Amino acid sequence: MKKVLITAEAHPLLKNTLSEGGYEVLYEPGIKREGILALISELTGLVVTTRVLVDKELLNKASALQWIGRLGSGLEHIDTEFASTLGINCFSTPEGNCTSVGEHSLGMLLSLLHRIVISSAEVNNNVWIRNENRGIELTGKTVGIIGLGHTGSAFTKVLRGFDLRILAYDKNKDEEKYVHGAIPASLQEIQAKADVISFHLPYTTETHRFADKDFFDGLSRSPVIINTSRGAIVDGSALLHALEKEQISGACLDVLENEKINSLSAGEREIFKLMQTDPRILLTPHIAGYSMEASYKMSAFLLQKLGMVISKSSSH
């Protein structure tokens, strides 16, 4: 029987449909690398998230592997080029969690602009302050989106309810990317005109610390920075320096360069503490694409790409 290993928490739809399709499903969301290495030669399919590094060592042992399914967006943790030489197909499911990321980005932005988290914490501590908690309206502002793939487009879509201008920078100039009202713009235009800048980039060597000191030095309007893509897209030290120099007015960060907060280096811990204690920074624990609905949709899109038929009994 064909075997598939699911290495992450997934909606029951995935396991049920694969089982109905003739797979023996090994559901082990907590499995360690050693366990995967021990099983990999028996597997026809492998389902992963960014927790699992699928490198040459793993792939060289994958003698029967036909496909790798990624729950979520981004394949940077999979050696896709080497997998391709072995005839292994790699699938990601950015369509499944992009709506969640778009909504989360908007939620963080409005919470920061209207001081919702700060003032709520104050009220819970019996402090009632109004003047210092005056909010800033999003309406009328210019939002810059860097990276107009699935998540960037989803953020554009939820922004359409506001009377604002959306500028988007993307290396791919495909006109279909701009169906939700974003205006094509250069990176320099966004740096000069945006009141909010949101990153929706894949992580590559090219995008590593894309938002660095030079990027922040090029800003004109002290924008709010949003990052719901990958932590290493934004240089945390440079961001704090930009905040100190008022090159930016705040930041909404769902991702960090190192998210293993119990094992940070001394330098990383200092940066993290400064982010935690600055009221102009709003942090969430990499949950932008982690909604209940996204869990189902990521599984459904992966099954669709595998050519599996989802039965009514499996979809509940």
N, C-alpha and C positions, 0 to 999 in steps of 0.2 A: 504493500500500500504506500502511496505517496505520503510523505511526512512534511509538515510545516511547523516551524517553531515561532510562537508569538512571544517576543521578549519584553513587551510593554503592556500596561493596562489598556484594554481595548473593549469597545462595545461588544456585548454578546453576539450581535449580528455577525461579526467577523468569524468567530469560532463556529457558530451554528451553520453558517452558509458554507464554509470550507468543509466542515464535516459532511454536510449533505452532498457536497460536490465530490466526495470520495477521498478526502484527505484524512490522515490521522493527525489530529491537531494536538501539539504539545503547548499548553498555555502556561508559561513560566515568566511572568512579568518581573520577577526579582532575580532572574538568572544572572550569574556572573560570567565573565569572559571565559573562564576555565570550563564552565559548563557548556558554553556554546561551542568552544573548540572540540569538546568531547563528542558533541552531537552532529557537528556540521557536515560530516561525510555522509550522514544518513538523510539529509534534508533535501527536499525538492524546492521548498519555499522558506523564506525567512522574513519575518515582520519585525521592524525595528523603529526606534526613535533615535534622537541624537545621543542617547545614553550609550549606545553600542557603536564602537568603532569597527567598521567593516573594511579592514586593510588587506594587504597582500597575504599576510600570514594566515588570516582567516579564510580568504578566498582560495588559497592554494590547497586547502584541505577540503574545499567544497566540491567534491568530485561529482555529486549528483544534483547540485543546486541549479535550478532553472530561473528562479526569479527572487528579487528582494523587494519588499514593499515597505515604504517609508510612511508612517502615520504622521502627516504634517508636511511642511514645506522645507525645502533645502536638502541637498544631497551631499553636503560638504564632508560629512563623516563617512561617506562610502567612496571607495576608490572605483568610481564608475568606469573609468577608462580601462582599468585592468579587468573589471567584471565583464566589460564588453568583449574583450579578447577571449574570454572563457565562454562566451555565448550566454551570459547571465543577464537577463533583463532587469532594469531597475525602474521602479515606479515611485513617484511621490504623490501626495494628495493635498496640494495647496488649496484646491477648490473647497476642501472640507472644512477648513478652519479660518478662511479669510474673512468671512462675515463677523466672526467672533473677534478677530483682531481689529477690524474696522470699528466695531462698536466700543471695544475696550479703549482704543486710542481716543475716541471722542469722549468717553466717560472720564478718563484721566485728565484730558485737556479741560473740560468744563469744571471738574472738581478743583483743579489748580487755579484756573482763572477766577472762579467764584468762591475760592477759599472754603470749600465745603468740608473737606477733611479737617482742616485746622479749626474752623469755628465749631464744628460738631464736637471735637475733642474738648474744646474750651467749655462748651455748654455742659458736657458730661462731667466736667470738673467744677460746675456751678459758677462759671465765668461767663458773663453776658456782655459781649463787646460788639458794637455795631459799626462805628465809623472806621475802625482799623480793618474791618472785614468787608469793606466795600469790594464788590467783584468787578471784573472787567468783562465786557460783552464780547463774544466771539463774532457776532454780527458786524459786518462792515470791514472785517480784517482780511488780510491776504495770507493764505495758507500755502506753504511750499511743500510739495511731496517729492521726495527723492527715492525713486524706484517705483515704477507704475506697473508692477505685476499684479498678482491676484490680491494681495493684501493692500497695496497702495490704491488699487482701483476700488476695493471695498471701503476704504477710508474716504475716498472721494465721493462714493455713493451716499454715505451717511452724512456727509457735509452739505449735500445739496439742499437740505431743508433750511440752511442758513443763507442769509443774503451776504455772501462773501465771494472773494475771488480765489480761485485755486490755480496755482502754477505747478507744473510737474516736470521733473527732469528724469529722463530715462534714456539709456544708451540705445535702446531699440526704438526707432522712430515710427513704429507701426501705428497708423492712424486709428486703428480699432481700439487702441489702449485709451483713447480720449473720449470714449462714448459717454462718460458720466459728467462731462463739463469741464474737465481740467484743460488748461491752456498750456501747450508745449512751451518750455522755457529752458534757458541755459542755467547751469549751476550758479553762474555769477548773477543772473537776474534774481534767482531765489535768494541768494545771500544779500542782495541789495534791497529787495522789496518785501520779503516775507515777515509777518508778525509771528508766525508759527512755522516750524520746520519739522516734518515728520519723516523718519527713515524707514524704508521698506525695502531693504537691499538683501540679496543673498550674501552669505559670508564666503569670500574668496581672498586670495592674496592681494588682489587689487582693491578690495573694499576694507581690508584690515585697517582699523583706526582711520576710516574715511573722514570722520569728524575729528581732526587733530588741531593743534594750535593754529596752523595756517588757515584751516577752515574757519575757525572762530574769529581769527583776526580779520577775515574778509566780510564779516557780518556788519550790517548797517543799522538795523532797527531793533536791536536787543530782543530777538524773538524767543519764544518758548520752544524748547527742543523736545521732541518725542522720539523715543526709540522702543519699538516693539518687534524688532527684527532679530539681531544678534548682538550680544553685549559688546563684542570686540569691534563693532562698527564705530563705536564712540570711545575715544580715549577719555577715561574717567578723570584723570588728573588734569587734562586740558579743559574738560568741561567745568571742573571746579574753578580753575583759574579764570575761565571766561565769565563765570558767574560772579567771581570776586571783582573783576574789571567791568562788570555790567555790560559785557558784550552779549550776554543772554539774560533774560529776566526770570527764567525758571526752566525746569526739566521734568518730564514725565518718563520714567524709565521702568520698563517691565523686564528688562534683561540687563545683566551686568557682565563685565569681562570675565570674572570668576564668580560663579554662582554657588560654589561649595563654601558657604560662608563660615563653616566650622573649621576650615583649614586654610584660611587666608594667610598670606605672608604679612609681615609687619607693615609693609607699604600699602598693600591692598586693604588691610584692616583700617588703616588711617583714612584712606579714601572712602571706604564704606561708612565709617563712623561720621565723617563730615557730610556725606550724603544723607544719612539717617537723621541728622540733627538740623539740617538746613530746611526751613519751612518753605523754601522756594523749590524744593525737589520732592516729587511724589514717586514713591517706589512701590512696585507690586512684584510678586514672586514668579515671574515668567508664566503668567496665566492668561495672557491676552488671547491665545488661540486654544484655550482649554475649557471652553463651555461644554455644557451637557450636549447641546445639539451638535457641536463640532465633533465630539466623540463618535456619534452615530454617522455623521456625514463622511468623516475620514475613512471609516471602515467601508461605507457604501461605495465611495469613489474608488478605493483600492480594489474591491470586489469587481466593480464595473470594468476596471482596467485589466483585470485578470480574466475577463470574459465569463464571470460567474453569474448565475441567475439567482436573484434574491427572492425567495419565496415569501408569501405572506406570513407564514408561521415563524420565519426567521427574523422578520422585521420588527418584532415587538419585544 
